[in-house]
Amino acid sequence: MAATVDYAALKKGGFMRQKQKGYFSLRLQVVGGNLTAENIKTVSEVAEKYGQGYVHMTSRQGIEIPFIKFEDIEEVKAELAKGGVNPGVCGPRVRTVTACQGGAICPSGCIDTYELAKELNERYFGRELPHKFKFGVTGCQNNCLKAEENDLGIKGGMVVTYDKPACINCGVCVKACREGALTASEDGILLDAEKCNNCGRCVKSCPVDAWKGESGYIVSFGGLFGNKIYKGETIVPIIKDKETLFRVADAAIKFFEDNAKAGERFRFTLQRVGEEKFEQVIKAAAAGEESVF
């Protein structure tokens, strides 16, 4: 079998070789951590029929079905497709986008993480690159999804404004702020913009809506969590619109595509080529300008 099987093509389609000869563990595409009840039922049926009756939940919200025989691969793909389930990808390409539940479900959420994950997935999923590239979307500063561990992480936030006439000076927002950015005074609430991390807790806690919030995206670049660990870095201020967000993401992936060596992770490309050059590219993209590089 080894002479006739295209293992690279199978891996690209989510079928990873197991240590047991002739068996594959199939990675499924789970966008933003969400599956329908029908999806789950289909996965269960396939695991029972073609695997060993169990699945593995990965660290990135994925599902893998182990012990798929090579000769069953086409049947497995067909049966999964009937239930709306698609294989994932492995290898040097953009992986499935992960996300927390975000503002649609979570009271702390500042953005709709699942909708954004679907849009990112449609735009980038499976794109061929020098190495794997991971997106992670989290709804707020609680950072349940650990955005900075990703090659490109997106964290929901808010740009806040204060409506002084509406304020009753109750001090609830001051207590809610974990950064010490708010101070109560006889003249109202004072905001230290340098301490504000755009968490939006003042907006969510205010009983009279004296704080207003405009949702946005805090983007980090070059995160890594594996043999080497590196926290992704924020280069530009909070982004207020998706058009700019996608323009910045496009620029980051293009920089990686153009500058990385085969088998080199994004973080190491930035360190080798020069983080200053990358910063200029991202700042230009955020401003809607063309980079000089």
Secondary structure, DSSP 8 states (H G I E B T S, - for coil): -TTT--HHHHHHTTEEE-SSTTEEEEEB--GGG---HHHHHHHHHHHHHHSSS--EE-TTS-EEEEEEEGGGHHHHHHHHHHTT--B---SSBB---EE--GGGT-TT--S-HHHHHHHHHHHHTT-B-SS-B-EEEESSTT-TT-GGGSSEEEEEEEEEEE-GGG-----HHHHH-SSS-EEEETTEEEE-TTT-----HHHHH-TT--EEEEEEEEEEE--EESSSEE--EE-S--B--HHHHHHHHHHHHHHHHHH--TT--HHHHHHHH-HHHHHHHHHHHHTT-----
